[in-house]
Amino acid sequence: MTITQTIIIAIIEGLTEFLPVSSTGHMILASAAMNIHEEEFVKTFEIFIQLGAILAIALMYIKRFFQGINIYLKLLAAFIPTAIIGLLAYDYIKAYLFNPIVVSVSLIVGGIILIFVDKKVVNTETKVAEVEDMSYKNAFFIGLFQCLSMVPGTSRAAATIIGGVFNGLNKKQATEFSFLLAVPTMMAASGYDLLKTDLVFTNDQLLMLAIGTVVAFITAWFAVKVFLKFVSKNGFTAFGYYRIALGILFLIFMWGTDLG
């Protein structure tokens, strides 16, 4: 992987991490399009640079983390199912599901569900004043929805947003809780991946990780601000159609490549 490819992948990560379109899926598809083989380092790189995007959210919502312990307890309730299932399924997911076919199908299926959900809940009123006020049961169920995102292409943001609107939150609250839940989830995923890997990074690889993390931070910061404004006015339908189109296009691309 070259420095240019590193920057491209990191931009994709930052732009898509908190959108309901699957950042992991986009990085896998981009790697395939640029003929970057999904070697162990590339898989680790794609997970590690999420730390840059996490930092952007942590700084953007830093005041929310100092308003009391309640938000931490709700995030813990939502994180528990992800932690348990993630530990049990990590090896299988990384070995067998990180491929363009799985991603493309997941993008299409997730896009259809996102369109359906957006139309179904368009006029849904929130049941709580703030996300911290939701019950532990609702938070836990949002965490169960998040577990679906372990399949590459599903999108952690899409899964948690859908889980949020089905558990009493409006679109804006579901989106914000998805952002906040990303902090412990992605930190755990990145840390666990580094512990599990047997890689000894070269100087060039360390440079790629550093560049990727910084680029992901910058692009995620701007992407989140634009996304919140867009969702408040337009909902999620556009992202659903985008997912379906991208998934179909990439299936066609791979089919043509195989024929060639």
Backbone bond lengths (Angstrom), bond angles and torsions (degrees), N, CA, C in turn:
res aa  C-N    CA-C-N  psi(-1)  N-CA   C-N-CA  omega(-1)  CA-C   N-CA-C  phi
1 M - - - 1.461 - - 1.524 109.41 -
2 T 1.334 117.29 128.86 1.454 122.15 -178.80 1.528 110.83 -87.30
3 I 1.326 116.05 171.35 1.467 120.51 177.48 1.531 110.53 -63.69
4 T 1.329 116.07 -40.60 1.472 119.64 178.37 1.522 110.73 -60.79
5 Q 1.328 116.93 -45.04 1.464 120.93 177.95 1.527 110.78 -64.15
6 T 1.318 116.79 -36.59 1.459 121.77 176.90 1.522 111.16 -58.71
7 I 1.334 115.97 -46.61 1.460 121.39 -178.84 1.528 110.72 -66.18
8 I 1.321 117.37 -41.27 1.469 121.23 179.64 1.519 110.68 -62.07
9 I 1.327 116.69 -46.97 1.467 120.91 179.88 1.529 110.37 -62.95
10 A 1.340 117.10 -40.10 1.469 120.74 -179.55 1.526 111.49 -67.72
11 I 1.326 117.77 -37.60 1.472 120.84 176.58 1.522 109.63 -62.97
12 I 1.321 116.14 -43.46 1.463 120.85 178.50 1.526 110.31 -61.21
13 E 1.325 117.28 -42.93 1.470 121.34 178.47 1.522 110.90 -60.21
14 G 1.329 116.76 -49.65 1.456 120.09 -177.71 1.515 113.05 -64.05
15 L 1.326 116.94 -38.92 1.461 121.03 -178.13 1.523 112.57 -72.51
16 T 1.322 117.22 -30.11 1.471 120.05 -171.08 1.525 114.99 -109.63
17 E 1.319 119.35 -10.65 1.459 120.94 -173.06 1.521 112.62 -57.54
18 F 1.314 118.25 -41.76 1.458 120.67 -174.90 1.530 112.75 -104.85
19 L 1.330 115.88 7.83 1.460 121.31 173.19 1.527 108.34 -95.42
20 P 1.335 118.19 151.30 1.472 119.80 -177.85 1.521 113.17 -80.14
21 V 1.352 115.63 50.65 1.471 119.86 -176.78 1.524 112.78 -126.72
22 S 1.328 118.19 -1.44 1.465 125.11 178.70 1.518 113.61 76.78
23 S 1.314 116.15 99.94 1.462 121.14 177.32 1.522 111.07 -68.74
24 T 1.340 116.84 -42.41 1.462 120.46 178.91 1.522 110.10 -60.76
25 G 1.329 115.56 -44.32 1.461 119.72 178.27 1.517 111.93 -59.47
26 H 1.340 116.88 -44.48 1.458 120.17 179.52 1.527 111.74 -63.92
27 M 1.326 116.76 -39.45 1.466 119.14 179.74 1.525 111.69 -67.17
28 I 1.330 116.74 -38.72 1.466 120.38 178.21 1.525 109.83 -65.73
29 L 1.338 116.44 -44.39 1.461 120.12 179.13 1.529 110.96 -64.52
30 A 1.342 117.02 -41.52 1.466 120.58 179.77 1.526 110.73 -65.26
31 S 1.332 116.25 -39.54 1.467 120.25 178.15 1.521 110.56 -62.49
32 A 1.325 115.94 -41.70 1.466 119.91 179.01 1.529 110.49 -65.66
33 A 1.339 116.31 -41.85 1.463 120.22 -179.80 1.523 111.72 -64.42
34 M 1.340 117.03 -34.41 1.469 121.11 178.99 1.525 112.01 -90.92
35 N 1.336 115.49 8.81 1.459 121.90 178.43 1.530 112.34 60.12
36 I 1.341 115.50 36.04 1.463 121.14 174.71 1.519 107.31 -91.27
37 H 1.299 116.94 117.22 1.461 120.30 -178.09 1.527 110.38 -70.37
38 E 1.342 115.57 138.48 1.464 120.94 -178.61 1.533 110.55 -76.00
39 E 1.338 114.30 66.49 1.465 120.24 177.08 1.529 109.23 -75.84
40 E 1.318 116.19 172.07 1.462 120.58 -176.92 1.521 111.37 -59.25
41 F 1.344 117.27 -40.63 1.460 119.53 -179.50 1.530 111.09 -65.95
42 V 1.327 117.13 -40.87 1.467 120.47 -178.97 1.524 110.19 -62.65
43 K 1.336 116.82 -43.18 1.467 120.61 178.18 1.532 110.56 -61.98
44 T 1.333 116.04 -42.65 1.469 120.41 178.58 1.529 110.58 -66.37
45 F 1.323 117.04 -40.76 1.467 121.74 178.14 1.516 110.78 -58.04
46 E 1.346 116.32 -45.73 1.457 121.27 -177.45 1.521 112.42 -63.36
47 I 1.322 116.82 -28.25 1.467 121.12 177.93 1.526 110.71 -86.34
48 F 1.339 116.38 -42.06 1.469 120.93 -174.60 1.526 112.42 -63.40
49 I 1.340 117.48 -41.65 1.465 119.08 -174.78 1.527 112.13 -69.49
50 Q 1.334 116.81 -8.45 1.458 119.30 173.17 1.525 110.98 -62.00
51 L 1.340 116.80 -22.19 1.465 120.48 178.04 1.525 111.07 -59.61
52 G 1.328 116.90 -34.35 1.456 119.96 177.54 1.511 111.38 -63.94
53 A 1.338 115.91 -43.56 1.462 120.47 178.41 1.525 110.86 -66.01
54 I 1.338 117.06 -38.11 1.470 121.20 177.88 1.521 110.62 -59.79
55 L 1.323 116.07 -44.63 1.466 120.65 -178.23 1.525 110.46 -61.31
56 A 1.324 116.94 -37.29 1.466 120.53 178.54 1.525 110.55 -60.78
57 I 1.325 116.86 -45.30 1.465 121.32 179.37 1.528 110.81 -67.72
58 A 1.328 116.79 -42.88 1.465 120.82 -178.48 1.533 110.66 -59.12
59 L 1.327 117.06 -41.55 1.462 120.72 179.57 1.526 111.30 -73.65
60 M 1.326 116.69 -37.67 1.465 121.14 -178.46 1.528 111.62 -65.68
61 Y 1.342 116.24 -35.11 1.464 121.14 -176.84 1.529 111.76 -111.88
62 I 1.301 117.14 25.53 1.463 120.72 -173.69 1.530 112.29 -59.55
63 K 1.339 117.60 -34.82 1.463 119.71 179.87 1.528 111.53 -64.76
64 R 1.334 117.61 -33.80 1.464 120.86 -179.99 1.525 111.30 -64.08
65 F 1.316 116.18 -30.03 1.463 120.37 -178.49 1.526 112.52 -80.02
66 F 1.336 116.94 -4.96 1.461 120.34 179.02 1.528 112.08 -116.40
67 Q 1.335 116.90 16.67 1.463 120.43 -178.54 1.521 112.95 -97.63
68 G 1.298 117.59 7.45 1.460 120.05 178.83 1.514 112.08 134.80
69 I 1.335 114.65 170.56 1.461 120.40 -174.64 1.532 112.47 -81.56
70 N 1.316 117.87 -15.62 1.463 121.17 -173.41 1.528 112.55 -58.87
71 I 1.331 117.34 -41.68 1.457 119.85 -179.01 1.525 110.51 -64.61
72 Y 1.345 116.76 -35.96 1.465 120.26 178.40 1.526 111.21 -65.10
73 L 1.331 116.56 -39.66 1.464 120.28 -179.51 1.525 111.25 -66.83
74 K 1.338 117.23 -39.37 1.464 120.35 178.82 1.526 110.90 -69.34
75 L 1.321 116.51 -37.53 1.459 119.77 176.86 1.535 110.96 -67.15
76 L 1.329 116.27 -36.66 1.467 120.35 177.51 1.521 110.69 -63.74
77 A 1.340 116.29 -43.09 1.465 120.51 179.59 1.527 110.66 -61.52
78 A 1.334 116.64 -37.53 1.460 120.83 179.93 1.525 112.05 -76.59
79 F 1.325 116.25 -27.89 1.467 120.62 -176.32 1.535 112.82 -80.03
80 I 1.318 117.65 -28.46 1.465 121.69 -174.42 1.535 113.43 -54.24
81 P 1.346 120.15 -51.79 1.466 118.37 -179.38 1.527 113.29 -61.85
82 T 1.332 116.37 -35.84 1.463 120.13 178.53 1.520 110.72 -64.49
83 A 1.325 116.63 -42.61 1.456 120.76 -178.98 1.529 111.27 -63.04
84 I 1.327 116.66 -45.03 1.464 120.55 -177.68 1.523 111.50 -66.24
85 I 1.324 116.35 -52.27 1.462 120.37 -177.53 1.533 110.86 -68.33
86 G 1.337 116.31 -35.29 1.455 120.08 178.28 1.515 112.34 -62.14
87 L 1.336 117.02 -43.14 1.464 121.14 178.48 1.527 111.39 -62.87
88 L 1.317 116.07 -38.83 1.463 120.28 -177.49 1.526 112.23 -75.05
89 A 1.324 117.01 -33.28 1.469 119.88 -171.88 1.527 114.27 -105.27
90 Y 1.328 118.82 -1.68 1.468 122.72 -173.04 1.527 113.13 -52.41
91 D 1.307 116.99 -54.07 1.467 120.57 -174.40 1.529 111.37 -62.30
92 Y 1.332 116.78 -42.58 1.461 120.55 -179.05 1.527 110.56 -64.86
93 I 1.324 116.25 -44.97 1.467 120.80 -177.67 1.523 111.00 -61.51
94 K 1.313 116.71 -47.32 1.460 119.96 -176.56 1.524 111.94 -69.79
95 A 1.326 116.97 -31.07 1.462 120.32 -177.66 1.526 113.02 -80.11
96 Y 1.334 117.62 -35.88 1.464 120.12 -168.73 1.537 116.01 -118.41
97 L 1.319 118.51 -20.57 1.459 119.11 -172.52 1.526 114.22 -104.07
98 F 1.336 117.96 -10.13 1.459 120.56 -179.33 1.534 109.60 -83.06
99 N 1.336 116.34 72.30 1.463 120.14 178.14 1.523 109.48 -146.88
100 P 1.338 117.42 156.68 1.463 121.89 -173.90 1.528 114.86 -61.22
101 I 1.324 118.38 -32.95 1.468 120.71 -179.09 1.527 110.29 -64.43
102 V 1.327 116.94 -49.20 1.463 121.43 178.93 1.518 110.33 -59.55
103 V 1.326 115.65 -43.36 1.466 120.37 -179.37 1.532 111.32 -62.16
104 S 1.330 116.83 -46.77 1.458 120.90 -177.16 1.529 111.64 -62.05
105 V 1.316 116.62 -45.91 1.467 120.69 179.22 1.525 110.18 -64.29
106 S 1.329 117.54 -41.98 1.462 121.17 179.60 1.523 111.58 -63.68
107 L 1.331 116.67 -38.73 1.466 120.39 177.62 1.529 110.80 -61.25
108 I 1.330 116.67 -44.51 1.461 120.76 -178.07 1.532 110.93 -66.17
109 V 1.318 116.60 -49.86 1.468 120.67 -179.31 1.525 110.66 -61.89
110 G 1.336 116.39 -45.60 1.464 120.33 179.38 1.515 112.19 -63.32
111 G 1.338 117.50 -35.80 1.452 121.17 178.63 1.523 112.13 -64.07
112 I 1.327 115.82 -42.30 1.467 120.66 178.32 1.530 110.38 -61.93
113 I 1.341 115.75 -44.90 1.469 120.27 179.99 1.526 110.63 -64.04
114 L 1.338 116.99 -40.50 1.467 121.32 -178.30 1.526 110.86 -63.42
115 I 1.328 117.47 -41.22 1.466 121.16 177.73 1.524 110.31 -63.46
116 F 1.326 116.11 -44.96 1.464 121.04 179.61 1.526 110.78 -61.27
117 V 1.318 116.78 -45.82 1.465 121.42 -178.81 1.527 110.49 -63.86
118 D 1.327 117.06 -42.75 1.464 120.42 -177.90 1.528 111.05 -62.29
119 K 1.312 117.34 -40.99 1.462 120.81 179.65 1.528 111.23 -71.44
120 K 1.341 115.99 -35.60 1.454 120.76 -176.48 1.523 112.20 -71.03
121 V 1.328 117.45 -35.60 1.469 120.59 -173.42 1.528 112.48 -108.31
122 V 1.332 117.00 17.42 1.459 119.48 -173.98 1.529 112.96 -57.13
123 N 1.328 116.71 -33.71 1.467 119.71 -178.96 1.532 113.14 -109.62
124 T 1.312 116.94 14.82 1.460 120.87 -177.67 1.529 110.63 -68.74
125 E 1.317 115.76 131.28 1.466 120.98 177.04 1.522 109.63 -92.86
126 T 1.319 115.31 148.14 1.453 119.32 178.70 1.528 111.16 -70.00
127 K 1.325 115.18 149.17 1.465 120.74 178.12 1.531 111.67 -98.11
128 V 1.338 116.47 -4.17 1.465 120.28 -178.81 1.527 109.30 -135.69
129 A 1.320 115.08 152.36 1.463 119.61 179.40 1.524 111.14 -73.47
130 E 1.338 116.27 -41.10 1.460 123.12 178.87 1.524 108.61 -134.18
131 V 1.336 116.32 157.21 1.464 119.18 -178.18 1.525 111.55 -62.00
132 E 1.345 116.41 -28.09 1.459 120.20 178.85 1.524 112.33 -64.72
133 D 1.336 116.53 -18.82 1.461 120.80 -176.20 1.532 113.45 -86.43
134 M 1.315 118.73 -8.02 1.456 120.52 179.42 1.525 110.15 -66.07
135 S 1.307 116.85 158.46 1.464 120.85 -179.02 1.527 110.41 -75.37
136 Y 1.330 115.73 161.13 1.464 120.06 176.67 1.525 110.44 -64.94
137 K 1.321 116.04 -32.82 1.464 120.45 178.35 1.525 110.58 -62.39
138 N 1.329 117.13 -45.40 1.460 120.49 179.04 1.529 111.21 -64.43
139 A 1.332 116.04 -41.45 1.466 119.88 178.75 1.522 110.77 -61.88
140 F 1.331 116.18 -41.53 1.463 120.95 179.77 1.526 110.50 -62.70
141 F 1.333 116.98 -41.86 1.463 120.11 -179.55 1.529 112.01 -67.64
142 I 1.331 116.43 -32.70 1.466 119.12 174.43 1.523 109.15 -63.58
143 G 1.336 115.77 -38.11 1.468 120.18 176.19 1.516 112.24 -62.56
144 L 1.332 117.39 -37.00 1.465 120.69 176.79 1.529 110.63 -64.21
145 F 1.338 116.23 -40.82 1.463 119.66 176.04 1.526 110.22 -60.99
146 Q 1.334 116.24 -39.43 1.456 120.04 -178.97 1.527 111.64 -60.87
147 C 1.322 117.43 -30.32 1.468 121.07 179.95 1.525 111.97 -59.60
148 L 1.338 116.98 -27.76 1.465 120.29 178.77 1.521 111.27 -62.22
149 S 1.329 116.25 -26.11 1.462 119.95 -176.43 1.519 113.07 -74.14
150 M 1.325 117.55 -4.01 1.459 119.81 175.91 1.526 111.20 -67.25
151 V 1.331 116.20 -19.98 1.462 120.35 173.25 1.529 107.53 -80.84
152 P 1.342 119.23 115.54 1.465 120.94 -177.56 1.526 111.56 -55.14
153 G 1.327 115.43 135.28 1.456 120.35 -178.91 1.514 112.51 100.25
154 T 1.331 117.34 -16.66 1.461 120.38 -179.04 1.523 110.68 -72.94
155 S 1.307 117.53 -44.05 1.458 126.23 -179.39 1.520 111.64 90.03
156 R 1.332 114.80 116.64 1.458 120.57 176.91 1.520 110.11 -63.58
157 A 1.337 116.36 -40.95 1.467 119.96 -179.87 1.522 110.78 -63.15
158 A 1.332 117.06 -45.40 1.465 120.21 -179.55 1.519 110.86 -62.37
159 A 1.333 116.25 -44.61 1.469 120.28 -177.65 1.522 111.31 -62.72
160 T 1.327 117.54 -44.28 1.465 119.97 -177.19 1.527 111.93 -74.79
161 I 1.328 117.38 -33.29 1.457 119.94 177.00 1.534 110.16 -66.58
162 I 1.319 115.93 -45.02 1.470 120.02 176.65 1.525 110.10 -61.29
163 G 1.327 116.02 -43.53 1.462 120.09 177.14 1.515 111.57 -60.92
164 G 1.323 116.89 -37.69 1.460 120.88 -179.29 1.516 113.23 -66.49
165 V 1.352 116.68 -44.66 1.463 118.51 -177.61 1.530 111.69 -71.08
166 F 1.336 116.79 -23.89 1.459 119.64 176.19 1.534 112.27 -86.76
167 N 1.322 115.80 -0.31 1.463 119.67 179.13 1.523 111.52 -125.73
168 G 1.327 115.66 36.29 1.451 120.24 168.48 1.510 117.70 94.48
169 L 1.330 119.21 0.41 1.458 120.81 -179.69 1.524 110.20 -99.40
170 N 1.341 116.63 150.16 1.453 118.43 171.53 1.531 108.54 -81.70
171 K 1.326 117.13 178.62 1.470 120.43 -174.09 1.525 112.39 -60.95
172 K 1.328 115.95 -42.92 1.463 119.65 -177.95 1.529 110.50 -66.42
173 Q 1.326 117.48 -44.14 1.463 121.05 179.36 1.533 110.91 -65.47
174 A 1.333 116.42 -42.03 1.460 120.26 179.61 1.524 110.34 -62.06
175 T 1.325 116.25 -38.88 1.466 120.73 179.59 1.523 110.80 -67.10
176 E 1.328 117.02 -44.29 1.465 120.61 -179.95 1.528 111.41 -66.10
177 F 1.347 117.15 -40.48 1.461 118.68 178.10 1.526 110.34 -65.63
178 S 1.316 116.64 -34.82 1.463 120.55 175.68 1.522 110.60 -60.70
179 F 1.336 116.38 -42.53 1.464 120.73 177.20 1.524 110.85 -60.43
180 L 1.335 115.93 -49.39 1.467 120.50 -176.61 1.529 111.18 -64.80
181 L 1.321 117.16 -40.50 1.465 120.94 -179.71 1.526 111.52 -67.17
182 A 1.333 115.87 -22.75 1.463 119.55 178.85 1.524 111.94 -63.34
183 V 1.332 117.25 -30.49 1.468 120.12 -174.96 1.533 111.90 -61.98
184 P 1.343 120.25 -58.81 1.466 118.35 178.94 1.527 112.80 -68.37
185 T 1.325 117.20 -34.98 1.466 120.36 -177.02 1.518 111.88 -65.29
186 M 1.318 116.30 -49.44 1.457 119.95 -176.54 1.520 112.12 -74.43
187 M 1.327 117.40 -32.26 1.466 119.34 175.22 1.521 110.07 -64.03
188 A 1.328 116.43 -42.27 1.464 120.61 179.27 1.522 110.91 -65.41
189 A 1.341 116.43 -43.41 1.463 120.68 -178.58 1.528 111.12 -63.83
190 S 1.335 116.32 -44.89 1.461 120.29 -179.66 1.524 111.20 -66.46
191 G 1.338 116.44 -44.45 1.465 120.32 179.77 1.515 112.15 -63.78
192 Y 1.336 116.27 -43.47 1.466 120.01 -179.26 1.522 111.06 -65.74
193 D 1.324 116.78 -37.87 1.462 120.01 178.92 1.523 110.99 -63.48
194 L 1.330 116.47 -40.86 1.465 119.37 179.17 1.525 111.23 -66.40
195 L 1.325 116.92 -36.64 1.465 120.14 177.96 1.524 111.71 -67.53
196 K 1.325 116.06 -34.84 1.461 120.87 -176.41 1.527 113.19 -79.96
197 T 1.315 117.11 -26.08 1.456 119.36 -175.85 1.524 111.59 -76.23
198 D 1.311 115.44 145.22 1.466 121.31 178.00 1.524 111.18 -99.09
199 L 1.323 115.73 9.70 1.453 119.49 -175.81 1.531 111.97 -68.90
200 V 1.317 115.45 142.07 1.457 122.19 168.37 1.525 104.92 -111.55
201 F 1.325 116.14 109.67 1.454 120.14 -171.18 1.526 112.25 -72.31
202 T 1.329 115.55 137.45 1.464 121.05 173.76 1.526 108.21 -81.05
203 N 1.332 116.06 169.91 1.467 119.52 178.32 1.523 111.31 -61.36
204 D 1.329 116.60 -39.32 1.467 120.23 178.53 1.520 111.10 -63.82
205 Q 1.321 116.93 -40.08 1.471 120.72 179.56 1.524 111.01 -67.88
206 L 1.321 117.54 -39.53 1.461 120.76 176.68 1.526 110.96 -62.58
207 L 1.339 115.94 -38.12 1.465 120.35 177.58 1.530 109.96 -64.35
208 M 1.321 116.59 -42.56 1.470 120.66 178.16 1.526 111.32 -61.87
209 L 1.327 117.31 -42.31 1.457 121.09 178.48 1.528 111.09 -62.37
210 A 1.328 116.77 -41.58 1.470 121.42 -179.72 1.527 110.98 -66.24
211 I 1.333 116.75 -48.06 1.463 121.01 179.40 1.528 110.40 -61.66
212 G 1.329 115.86 -45.91 1.460 120.84 -179.02 1.518 112.09 -59.89
213 T 1.322 117.05 -40.81 1.465 121.44 -178.81 1.523 111.50 -66.20
214 V 1.325 116.86 -43.50 1.476 121.38 -179.96 1.523 110.91 -65.87
215 V 1.322 116.77 -45.68 1.468 120.97 -179.55 1.530 110.38 -63.83
216 A 1.331 117.06 -41.46 1.467 121.00 178.89 1.531 110.80 -62.75
217 F 1.327 117.35 -38.78 1.468 121.78 178.41 1.530 110.74 -60.76
218 I 1.327 116.66 -49.47 1.464 121.18 -176.05 1.533 111.01 -63.88
219 T 1.318 116.63 -47.62 1.464 119.69 -176.80 1.533 111.64 -70.15
220 A 1.336 117.59 -34.84 1.468 120.40 178.97 1.525 110.65 -65.29
221 W 1.318 117.18 -39.34 1.463 121.82 -179.33 1.530 110.88 -56.88
222 F 1.324 115.85 -48.57 1.464 119.91 -178.92 1.533 111.51 -72.92
223 A 1.321 116.85 -36.83 1.463 120.64 -178.24 1.525 111.56 -62.93
224 V 1.323 117.29 -41.24 1.469 121.40 -178.40 1.518 111.04 -64.53
225 K 1.309 117.35 -43.17 1.463 121.06 -179.64 1.530 111.42 -62.04
226 V 1.322 116.60 -43.27 1.459 120.94 179.34 1.533 110.35 -69.12
227 F 1.331 116.70 -40.18 1.464 121.69 -177.15 1.520 111.98 -62.07
228 L 1.330 117.51 -44.69 1.463 120.97 -179.08 1.532 111.50 -60.68
229 K 1.307 116.55 -42.22 1.468 120.26 179.29 1.528 110.32 -66.13
230 F 1.330 115.80 -41.46 1.461 120.45 -177.99 1.528 111.41 -65.05
231 V 1.332 116.21 -45.74 1.460 120.48 -178.11 1.520 111.38 -64.01
232 S 1.318 116.96 -40.07 1.462 120.56 -179.25 1.526 111.40 -59.58
233 K 1.332 117.11 -33.45 1.461 120.98 -177.45 1.527 113.37 -94.93
234 N 1.353 116.62 -34.41 1.463 119.56 -168.60 1.521 116.17 -119.90
235 G 1.340 118.05 -11.55 1.454 119.38 -178.42 1.518 112.68 75.68
236 F 1.344 116.76 -157.22 1.465 121.84 -171.55 1.526 114.21 -110.73
237 T 1.342 117.91 -3.03 1.460 120.50 -173.53 1.527 112.51 -56.72
238 A 1.321 117.12 -41.99 1.470 120.41 -178.70 1.525 111.26 -59.78
239 F 1.332 116.72 -37.43 1.460 120.10 178.88 1.529 110.99 -68.94
240 G 1.337 115.86 -33.32 1.457 119.50 177.04 1.519 111.38 -63.11
241 Y 1.338 116.59 -48.24 1.469 120.59 179.03 1.531 111.00 -63.81
242 Y 1.330 115.87 -37.52 1.472 119.91 178.16 1.521 110.83 -61.67
243 R 1.329 116.45 -44.75 1.468 120.95 179.44 1.525 111.06 -59.93
244 I 1.321 116.07 -46.31 1.468 120.51 -178.57 1.529 110.42 -61.88
245 A 1.336 116.47 -46.45 1.467 120.71 -179.14 1.525 111.36 -62.25
246 L 1.349 116.52 -44.91 1.460 120.28 -179.17 1.526 111.20 -63.88
247 G 1.332 116.37 -44.14 1.460 120.04 -179.91 1.520 111.95 -61.12
248 I 1.336 117.04 -44.26 1.464 121.17 179.71 1.526 111.17 -65.80
249 L 1.344 116.26 -44.93 1.465 120.15 179.80 1.520 112.03 -59.53
250 F 1.338 115.57 -40.74 1.460 117.31 -177.49 1.526 111.77 -73.95
251 L 1.329 117.64 -32.02 1.467 119.85 174.27 1.523 110.11 -63.11
252 I 1.336 115.98 -41.42 1.467 120.52 177.32 1.525 110.35 -64.18
253 F 1.332 116.28 -42.37 1.470 121.83 179.63 1.535 110.40 -60.40
254 M 1.321 116.51 -46.61 1.471 119.51 -178.90 1.527 111.43 -68.50
255 W 1.328 116.86 -36.02 1.458 121.20 177.67 1.515 110.23 -62.93
256 G 1.353 115.69 -43.27 1.453 119.93 178.21 1.519 111.87 -66.50
257 T 1.339 116.71 -36.82 1.459 120.81 178.74 1.520 110.44 -65.37
258 D 1.328 116.76 -42.49 1.462 120.56 179.31 1.531 111.52 -64.03
259 L 1.353 116.50 -38.96 1.451 120.12 178.33 1.510 111.60 -66.38
260 G 1.373 113.73 -34.52 1.455 117.42 179.43 1.506 111.42 -73.04
